[in-house]
Amino acid sequence: MADLNITAPFAASAAHHARALADKPALVHGERVVHYRELDQQVRRTAQALYSLGFAEGDVAGVALRDSIEHVVLLCALARAGIIILPIDWRWTSAEQERVARHFGAKSLLVEPERPAPEGLRCITVDEEFDALVRAANPDARAFPQGDVPLLMSLSSGTTGRPKGPRIRHGQFLARYRVFWINLGFNSQDRFLAATPLYYGGGRTFALVMLYMGGTVIMLPPPYEPEALCEAVARHRITNLFLVPTLLRRLMTLPDATLRPLRSLRLLLSSGSALHPDERNEIRKRLCPSFVEYYSSTEGGGVTYLTPEDPEQFGGSVGRPVFGVDVECVDEAHQPLPPGEVGRIRYRGPAVSDSFWNDPEASRESFRDGWWYPGDLGTLDEHGYLYLRGRAKDMIIRGGINIYPAEVEAVLQSHSAVVESAVVGWPSREFNEEVAAFVIVKTPVPPADLRELCRARLAPYKVPKEVFVVQDFPRNTLGKVIKAELSAKLPPL
């Protein structure tokens, strides 16, 4: 049991599982299965191979790989070796990869064989030659670092603008794991379907906590059809599934018979962007009664969670704080606001970082006196439930009055024809900004009808000046709507 004293969450329990759970599947991808007896040796050998390639403890390694067993093993090996992980989307252009790698001081990039390598950076191709180096490595050739060393650069999901991300330490990640156990009930008997990219913080973290606990991770790398996800849940007897809202909305277009396997899940979890109450109710009705919404950030970990046990009257919220986290809504002077007043959300806890790496200007804006400001607006009620009101930068100011897009979006999405909505500010000489709405619909509906719905349920100044029906929204790699690109489509008023 001495191995469990190692702080590193990715690798600390691997040796124990190799003895106690030798024949249990750790990773499954198609017909390929890696058992726990193999996983510990693969991680150790890969870590030693990385040392032989010139990496040292404290170096930064960019990981620009497809979702695969090799990707997961490399993440564990980097953590085991004390090398800091820099997640990089393998689908980014060479220029995007180079920009992020240089900003964070990556020593080398781990890349796919057929992808063009960024110029001027050392790239290590994860191919047959790399595999041979791993197989030849001595798993015990060099002692691995101990203690609370840096683990990874916790990057936000976008690539636009200046790259930002703090270095998260092993101990901070272990604090995030505790939330999964205490609030979400993760345990060693779980079978988790990894159906979101490993580049993304949620997909990566939920998969790795399963390996830390001795659960089983079944891989279903995107892209895939929604029907394939349902079939995988049934075939592999999945207990836990994490999906972003975009994927949940795609599932909701399927017939009930196809969705039936999802009802057996012990936990269906969503994060990334807030769902509207009607959507959440429909998900619990049609997909899985054990659906939990998890409000979190890559920089700070979990904030709040909303479960089926929470009373229906709080269904418009994202729940109450997770274990060990304090949440407040504050004014521009950083003073806590009374219940019901909209302010900037901030939170603190053992999983929260304290600054962005190599970016003091952004750090001063987002970190203050031990609190992390994720950039969201919200309100807290007298029972401790948190309600999101949108991004601070997305807030619309019409004639000096604040309008929160999430409120208008909720009304639009209550219409049976609307699949998804996005509300943005429309520059106006008269009012500074007007309200513009973009919607995706499943059946035709006149935009005038949607404006009438808003007029019946909102104050006049919140009613969209126009509602535009579109086929889809511009999105980032995780399916989040890029509102700036929608705004750019608007003609001048």
C-alpha positions as CSV (number, residue, x, y, z in Angstrom):
1,M,0.0,0.0,0.0
2,A,3.0,2.3,0.1
3,D,2.4,3.3,-3.5
4,L,-0.8,5.1,-2.5
5,N,1.4,7.7,-0.6
6,I,2.5,9.1,-3.9
7,T,0.6,12.4,-4.4
8,A,0.2,12.0,-8.2
9,P,-3.5,11.3,-8.8
10,F,-3.0,9.8,-12.2
11,A,-0.5,7.2,-11.2
12,A,-0.5,6.8,-7.4
13,S,-2.9,3.8,-7.3
14,A,-1.7,2.0,-10.4
15,A,0.7,-0.4,-8.6
16,H,-2.0,-1.3,-6.1
17,H,-4.5,-2.0,-8.8
18,A,-2.0,-4.2,-10.6
19,R,-1.9,-6.4,-7.6
20,A,-5.5,-6.2,-6.3
21,L,-7.3,-5.9,-9.6
22,A,-4.9,-7.7,-12.0
23,D,-7.5,-9.2,-14.3
24,K,-9.9,-6.3,-14.3
25,P,-10.2,-4.2,-17.5
26,A,-8.8,-0.7,-17.0
27,L,-9.2,0.6,-20.6
28,V,-11.3,-0.7,-23.4
29,H,-11.3,0.6,-27.0
30,G,-13.1,-1.5,-29.5
31,E,-11.8,-5.0,-29.3
32,R,-8.7,-4.0,-27.4
33,V,-8.5,-4.3,-23.6
34,V,-5.8,-3.2,-21.2
35,H,-6.0,-4.9,-17.8
36,Y,-4.7,-3.3,-14.6
37,R,-1.8,-5.7,-14.5
38,E,-0.6,-4.2,-17.8
39,L,-1.5,-0.6,-17.2
40,D,1.0,-0.1,-14.4
41,Q,3.8,-1.5,-16.4
42,Q,2.8,0.5,-19.5
43,V,2.7,3.7,-17.5
44,R,6.1,3.1,-15.9
45,R,7.8,2.1,-19.1
46,T,6.4,5.1,-21.0
47,A,7.5,7.5,-18.2
48,Q,11.1,6.1,-18.5
49,A,11.0,6.3,-22.3
50,L,10.1,10.0,-21.9
51,Y,13.1,10.5,-19.7
52,S,15.3,8.8,-22.3
53,L,14.0,11.3,-24.9
54,G,15.3,14.2,-22.9
55,F,12.4,15.2,-20.7
56,A,13.0,16.0,-17.1
57,E,10.9,16.7,-14.1
58,G,9.2,20.1,-14.4
59,D,9.4,20.2,-18.2
60,V,6.3,21.0,-20.2
61,A,5.1,18.5,-22.8
62,G,2.4,19.4,-25.4
63,V,0.0,16.5,-26.0
64,A,-1.6,16.8,-29.4
65,L,-3.0,13.3,-29.9
66,R,-6.3,11.7,-31.0
67,D,-8.4,10.0,-28.3
68,S,-6.9,6.5,-27.8
69,I,-5.6,4.2,-25.2
70,E,-2.1,5.5,-26.0
71,H,-3.2,9.0,-25.2
72,V,-4.5,8.0,-21.8
73,V,-1.4,6.0,-21.0
74,L,0.8,9.0,-22.0
75,L,-1.2,11.3,-19.7
76,C,-0.6,8.9,-16.8
77,A,3.1,8.5,-17.7
78,L,3.7,12.3,-17.9
79,A,2.1,12.7,-14.5
80,R,4.2,9.7,-13.2
81,A,7.4,11.3,-14.4
82,G,6.6,14.8,-13.0
83,I,6.4,16.3,-16.5
84,I,3.7,19.0,-16.9
85,I,0.9,18.2,-19.4
86,L,0.0,20.9,-21.9
87,P,-3.3,19.7,-23.6
88,I,-3.4,20.7,-27.3
89,D,-6.2,19.8,-29.6
90,W,-4.8,17.6,-32.4
91,R,-7.3,19.2,-34.8
92,W,-5.8,22.7,-34.4
93,T,-3.7,24.1,-37.2
94,S,0.1,24.0,-36.9
95,A,0.1,27.8,-36.2
96,E,-2.4,27.4,-33.3
97,Q,-0.4,24.5,-31.8
98,E,2.8,26.5,-32.1
99,R,1.3,29.6,-30.5
100,V,0.1,27.7,-27.4
101,A,3.2,25.6,-27.1
102,R,5.5,28.6,-27.2
103,H,3.4,30.6,-24.7
104,F,3.6,27.9,-22.1
105,G,7.2,26.9,-22.8
106,A,6.6,23.4,-24.0
107,K,9.9,21.5,-24.5
108,S,8.4,19.1,-27.1
109,L,5.1,18.1,-28.6
110,L,3.7,14.6,-28.7
111,V,2.0,14.4,-32.1
112,E,0.2,12.0,-34.5
113,P,2.2,10.5,-37.3
114,E,0.3,12.0,-40.2
115,R,-0.3,15.5,-38.8
116,P,1.9,18.5,-40.0
117,A,4.3,19.4,-37.2
118,P,4.6,23.1,-36.1
119,E,7.8,24.6,-37.4
120,G,10.6,25.4,-35.0
121,L,9.4,23.0,-32.2
122,R,10.7,19.6,-31.4
123,C,8.0,17.1,-32.1
124,I,7.9,13.4,-31.0
125,T,5.7,11.3,-33.2
126,V,3.8,8.6,-31.3
127,D,4.2,5.8,-33.7
128,E,5.7,2.3,-34.0
129,E,9.2,3.6,-33.2
130,F,7.9,5.3,-30.1
131,D,6.1,2.1,-29.1
132,A,9.4,0.1,-29.5
133,L,11.2,2.6,-27.2
134,V,8.5,2.1,-24.6
135,R,8.7,-1.7,-24.8
136,A,12.5,-1.6,-24.4
137,A,12.4,0.7,-21.4
138,N,13.2,-0.5,-17.9
139,P,10.2,0.4,-15.7
140,D,12.4,0.9,-12.6
141,A,15.4,2.6,-14.2
142,R,15.0,5.9,-12.4
143,A,13.0,6.9,-9.3
144,F,9.9,8.9,-10.0
145,P,9.3,12.2,-8.2
146,Q,7.2,12.4,-5.1
147,G,5.1,15.3,-3.6
148,D,2.8,17.9,-4.8
149,V,4.4,18.8,-8.1
150,P,2.7,20.7,-11.0
151,L,0.5,18.4,-13.1
152,L,-0.9,20.2,-16.1
153,M,-1.8,23.5,-17.8
154,S,-5.5,23.8,-17.3
155,L,-6.4,25.6,-20.5
156,S,-9.8,27.0,-21.3
157,S,-11.7,25.5,-24.3
158,G,-11.1,28.2,-26.8
159,T,-8.0,29.1,-28.8
160,T,-8.9,32.7,-29.7
161,G,-7.1,35.6,-28.2
162,R,-4.1,35.3,-25.8
163,P,-3.9,31.7,-24.5
164,K,-4.6,31.5,-20.8
165,G,-4.3,28.7,-18.2
166,P,-2.9,28.1,-14.7
167,R,-0.6,25.3,-13.7
168,I,-2.7,22.9,-11.6
169,R,-0.8,20.8,-9.0
170,H,-1.4,17.1,-8.2
171,G,-3.0,18.0,-4.8
172,Q,-5.5,20.4,-6.5
173,F,-6.5,17.6,-8.9
174,L,-6.9,15.2,-5.9
175,A,-9.3,17.8,-4.4
176,R,-11.4,17.7,-7.6
177,Y,-11.5,13.9,-7.3
178,R,-12.9,14.2,-3.8
179,V,-15.8,16.1,-5.1
180,F,-16.5,13.4,-7.6
181,W,-16.6,10.8,-4.8
182,I,-18.5,12.9,-2.2
183,N,-21.0,14.7,-4.4
184,L,-21.3,12.6,-7.6
185,G,-20.8,9.1,-6.0
186,F,-18.0,7.8,-8.4
187,N,-16.7,4.5,-7.2
188,S,-14.5,1.6,-8.2
189,Q,-17.4,-0.5,-9.6
190,D,-18.2,2.2,-12.2
191,R,-17.9,1.7,-16.0
192,F,-17.3,5.1,-17.6
193,L,-17.9,5.8,-21.3
194,A,-15.3,8.4,-22.4
195,A,-17.3,10.0,-25.1
196,T,-15.9,13.6,-25.1
197,P,-12.4,14.6,-26.2
198,L,-9.5,13.9,-23.8
199,Y,-8.2,17.4,-24.8
200,Y,-11.2,18.8,-22.9
201,G,-10.9,19.1,-19.1
202,G,-14.1,17.3,-18.3
203,G,-13.5,14.4,-20.6
204,R,-9.9,14.0,-19.5
205,T,-10.5,14.3,-15.7
206,F,-13.5,12.0,-15.5
207,A,-11.7,9.3,-17.4
208,L,-8.6,9.6,-15.2
209,V,-10.4,9.6,-11.9
210,M,-11.9,6.2,-12.9
211,L,-8.4,4.8,-13.3
212,Y,-7.3,6.2,-10.0
213,M,-10.2,4.4,-8.3
214,G,-9.9,1.1,-10.2
215,G,-13.0,1.6,-12.4
216,T,-13.2,0.8,-16.1
217,V,-12.9,3.3,-18.9
218,I,-14.5,2.4,-22.3
219,M,-13.5,4.7,-25.1
220,L,-15.9,6.1,-27.7
221,P,-13.8,8.8,-29.4
222,P,-15.8,11.5,-31.3
223,P,-17.1,11.9,-33.9
224,Y,-19.9,9.4,-33.7
225,E,-23.6,9.2,-34.4
226,P,-25.9,9.6,-31.4
227,E,-27.3,6.1,-32.1
228,A,-23.7,4.7,-31.6
229,L,-23.5,6.2,-28.2
230,C,-26.7,4.6,-27.1
231,E,-25.6,1.2,-28.4
232,A,-22.2,1.5,-26.6
233,V,-24.0,2.3,-23.3
234,A,-26.0,-0.9,-23.7
235,R,-23.2,-3.2,-25.0
236,H,-20.7,-2.2,-22.3
237,R,-23.1,-1.9,-19.4
238,I,-22.1,1.7,-18.8
239,T,-22.9,3.2,-15.4
240,N,-21.5,6.8,-15.8
241,L,-21.6,9.1,-18.8
242,F,-20.4,12.7,-19.2
243,L,-21.8,14.8,-22.1
244,V,-21.8,18.4,-23.0
245,P,-25.2,20.1,-23.7
246,T,-24.7,20.0,-27.5
247,L,-24.5,16.2,-27.4
248,L,-27.5,15.9,-25.1
249,R,-29.6,18.0,-27.6
250,R,-28.6,15.7,-30.4
251,L,-29.7,12.7,-28.4
252,M,-33.1,14.3,-27.7
253,T,-33.9,14.1,-31.4
254,L,-33.8,10.3,-31.3
255,P,-36.9,8.1,-30.7
256,D,-37.5,6.7,-27.2
257,A,-36.7,3.1,-28.2
258,T,-33.2,4.1,-29.2
259,L,-32.7,6.1,-26.0
260,R,-33.8,3.3,-23.7
261,P,-30.2,2.1,-22.7
262,L,-29.5,5.5,-21.2
263,R,-32.2,5.1,-18.6
264,S,-30.1,2.4,-16.9
265,L,-27.2,4.8,-16.2
266,R,-26.4,5.4,-12.6
267,L,-25.2,8.9,-13.5
268,L,-25.6,11.1,-16.5
269,L,-23.6,14.2,-16.0
270,S,-23.4,17.5,-18.0
271,S,-21.2,20.5,-17.8
272,G,-19.7,23.1,-20.2
273,S,-22.7,25.4,-20.5
274,A,-26.0,25.8,-18.6
275,L,-29.1,24.0,-19.7
276,H,-32.5,25.6,-19.4
277,P,-35.1,24.1,-16.9
278,D,-37.3,22.7,-19.7
279,E,-34.4,21.0,-21.3
280,R,-33.3,19.5,-18.0
281,N,-36.8,18.2,-17.2
282,E,-37.0,16.6,-20.7
283,I,-33.6,15.0,-20.3
284,R,-34.6,13.4,-17.0
285,K,-37.9,12.2,-18.6
286,R,-36.5,10.9,-21.9
287,L,-32.8,10.1,-21.3
288,C,-32.0,9.4,-17.7
289,P,-33.8,10.1,-14.4
290,S,-30.4,10.3,-12.7
291,F,-29.2,13.4,-14.6
292,V,-26.9,15.8,-12.7
293,E,-25.9,19.3,-14.0
294,Y,-22.4,20.2,-12.9
295,Y,-21.2,23.8,-13.0
296,S,-17.5,24.0,-13.2
297,S,-14.4,25.6,-14.9
298,T,-11.1,24.1,-16.1
299,E,-9.2,26.6,-14.0
300,G,-11.1,26.1,-10.7
301,G,-12.8,22.7,-10.9
302,G,-16.4,22.1,-9.7
303,V,-18.6,24.9,-8.3
304,T,-22.1,23.7,-7.9
305,Y,-24.3,20.7,-8.8
306,L,-28.0,20.2,-9.3
307,T,-29.5,16.7,-8.8
308,P,-32.9,15.1,-9.3
309,E,-33.3,15.3,-5.5
310,D,-33.3,19.1,-5.5
311,P,-36.8,20.5,-5.3
312,E,-38.4,21.5,-8.5
313,Q,-38.7,25.1,-7.4
314,F,-34.9,25.4,-7.8
315,G,-34.9,24.0,-11.3
316,G,-33.8,27.2,-12.8
317,S,-30.5,27.1,-10.9
318,V,-27.3,25.2,-11.3
319,G,-27.5,23.9,-7.7
320,R,-25.6,24.4,-4.5
321,P,-21.8,24.4,-3.9
322,V,-19.9,21.2,-4.0
323,F,-17.8,19.9,-1.1
324,G,-15.2,22.4,0.1
325,V,-16.1,25.3,-2.2
326,D,-17.4,28.8,-1.2
327,V,-19.4,30.7,-3.7
328,E,-20.4,34.4,-3.8
329,C,-21.9,36.9,-6.1
330,V,-20.2,40.3,-5.7
331,D,-20.5,43.9,-7.0
332,E,-17.8,45.9,-8.8
333,A,-16.2,46.7,-5.5
334,H,-15.9,42.9,-4.8
335,Q,-18.4,43.1,-2.0
336,P,-20.9,40.2,-1.5
337,L,-24.4,41.0,-2.7
338,P,-27.7,40.1,-0.9
339,P,-29.8,37.2,-2.2
340,G,-31.4,37.8,-5.6
341,E,-29.0,40.6,-6.8
342,V,-27.0,39.9,-10.0
343,G,-23.2,40.1,-9.6
344,R,-20.0,38.6,-10.7
345,I,-19.6,35.0,-9.5
346,R,-16.5,34.1,-7.6
347,Y,-15.5,31.0,-5.7
348,R,-12.6,29.5,-3.8
349,G,-11.6,26.0,-2.6
350,P,-8.7,23.5,-2.4
351,A,-9.0,22.7,-6.2
352,V,-8.8,26.3,-7.4
353,S,-5.7,27.7,-8.9
354,D,-4.2,31.0,-7.9
355,S,-3.0,32.6,-11.2
356,F,-2.6,32.2,-14.9
357,W,0.8,31.0,-16.0
358,N,3.0,33.8,-17.4
359,D,0.1,36.3,-17.6
360,P,0.0,38.7,-14.7
361,E,-2.5,41.0,-16.4
362,A,-5.1,38.3,-16.9
363,S,-4.3,37.0,-13.4
364,R,-5.1,40.4,-11.8
365,E,-8.5,40.4,-13.6
366,S,-9.6,36.8,-12.7
367,F,-7.9,36.1,-9.3
368,R,-8.2,38.2,-6.2
369,D,-7.6,37.5,-2.5
370,G,-7.8,33.7,-3.0
371,W,-11.0,33.9,-5.1
372,W,-11.4,32.8,-8.8
373,Y,-13.7,34.9,-11.0
374,P,-14.8,32.7,-14.0
375,G,-16.3,35.6,-15.8
376,D,-20.0,34.6,-15.2
377,L,-22.8,36.6,-13.8
378,G,-25.2,35.1,-11.4
379,T,-27.4,35.4,-8.3
380,L,-27.6,33.4,-5.1
381,D,-30.9,32.8,-3.3
382,E,-31.5,32.5,0.4
383,H,-31.2,28.7,0.2
384,G,-27.7,28.8,-1.4
385,Y,-28.8,27.9,-4.9
386,L,-26.8,29.6,-7.7
387,Y,-28.5,31.0,-10.8
388,L,-26.5,31.9,-13.9
389,R,-27.3,35.1,-15.8
390,G,-24.7,34.8,-18.6
391,R,-21.2,35.8,-19.2
392,A,-20.2,39.3,-18.0
393,K,-18.8,40.1,-21.5
394,D,-22.1,38.9,-23.1
395,M,-24.3,41.1,-21.0
396,I,-26.4,43.5,-23.2
397,I,-26.8,47.1,-22.1
398,R,-29.8,48.7,-23.8
399,G,-30.4,52.3,-23.0
400,G,-28.4,51.9,-19.7
401,I,-30.4,48.8,-18.6
402,N,-28.7,45.4,-18.1
403,I,-30.2,42.5,-20.1
404,Y,-29.0,39.0,-19.4
405,P,-29.0,36.8,-22.5
406,A,-29.7,33.6,-20.6
407,E,-33.1,34.9,-19.5
408,V,-34.2,35.6,-23.1
409,E,-32.8,32.3,-24.3
410,A,-34.8,30.4,-21.7
411,V,-38.0,32.0,-23.0
412,L,-37.2,31.2,-26.7
413,Q,-36.3,27.6,-25.9
414,S,-39.6,27.1,-24.1
415,H,-41.2,27.1,-27.6
416,S,-41.7,23.5,-28.8
417,A,-40.2,24.2,-32.2
418,V,-36.9,25.7,-30.9
419,V,-34.0,23.4,-30.4
420,E,-31.4,25.9,-29.3
421,S,-31.1,29.7,-29.1
422,A,-28.4,32.3,-28.7
423,V,-29.0,35.9,-27.8
424,V,-26.4,38.7,-28.4
425,G,-26.1,42.4,-28.4
426,W,-26.8,44.3,-31.6
427,P,-24.9,47.7,-31.7
428,S,-27.4,50.6,-31.9
429,R,-26.8,54.3,-32.2
430,E,-30.0,55.0,-30.4
431,F,-29.8,52.6,-27.5
432,N,-26.2,51.5,-27.5
433,E,-27.3,47.9,-28.0
434,E,-30.5,46.1,-29.1
435,V,-31.3,42.5,-28.5
436,A,-30.8,40.0,-31.4
437,A,-31.7,36.3,-31.2
438,F,-30.6,33.4,-33.3
439,V,-32.5,30.1,-33.1
440,I,-32.2,26.6,-34.5
441,V,-35.7,25.0,-35.0
442,K,-36.9,21.5,-35.7
443,T,-40.2,22.5,-37.3
444,P,-40.9,25.8,-39.1
445,V,-42.0,28.7,-36.9
446,P,-42.4,32.4,-37.9
447,P,-39.9,34.6,-36.2
448,A,-42.8,37.0,-35.3
449,D,-44.3,34.2,-33.2
450,L,-41.1,33.9,-31.2
451,R,-41.0,37.6,-30.6
452,E,-44.7,37.5,-29.4
453,L,-43.7,34.7,-27.0
454,C,-41.0,37.0,-25.6
455,R,-43.3,40.0,-25.5
456,A,-45.8,37.9,-23.4
457,R,-43.2,36.8,-20.9
458,L,-40.5,39.6,-20.7
459,A,-40.3,43.3,-20.2
460,P,-40.6,45.2,-23.5
461,Y,-36.9,46.3,-23.5
462,K,-35.8,42.6,-23.4
463,V,-37.8,41.5,-26.5
464,P,-35.5,40.7,-29.4
465,K,-35.6,43.3,-32.2
466,E,-35.2,40.5,-34.6
467,V,-35.2,36.7,-34.4
468,F,-33.0,35.0,-37.0
469,V,-33.6,31.3,-37.9
470,V,-30.3,29.6,-38.8
471,Q,-29.2,26.0,-39.6
472,D,-26.4,25.9,-36.9
473,F,-24.3,28.2,-34.8
474,P,-20.5,28.8,-35.0
475,R,-19.0,26.6,-32.3
476,N,-15.7,25.8,-30.8
477,T,-14.4,22.2,-30.6
478,L,-16.6,21.4,-27.6
479,G,-19.8,22.6,-29.2
480,K,-20.0,25.9,-27.3
481,V,-21.6,28.7,-29.3
482,I,-19.1,31.5,-30.4
483,K,-21.4,34.5,-29.9
484,A,-18.8,36.9,-31.3
485,E,-19.2,35.4,-34.7
486,L,-23.0,35.6,-34.5
487,S,-22.7,39.3,-33.6
488,A,-20.4,39.9,-36.6
489,K,-23.2,38.7,-38.9
490,L,-25.6,41.5,-37.8
491,P,-26.1,44.4,-40.2
492,P,-25.5,47.9,-38.7
493,L,-28.6,49.6,-37.2
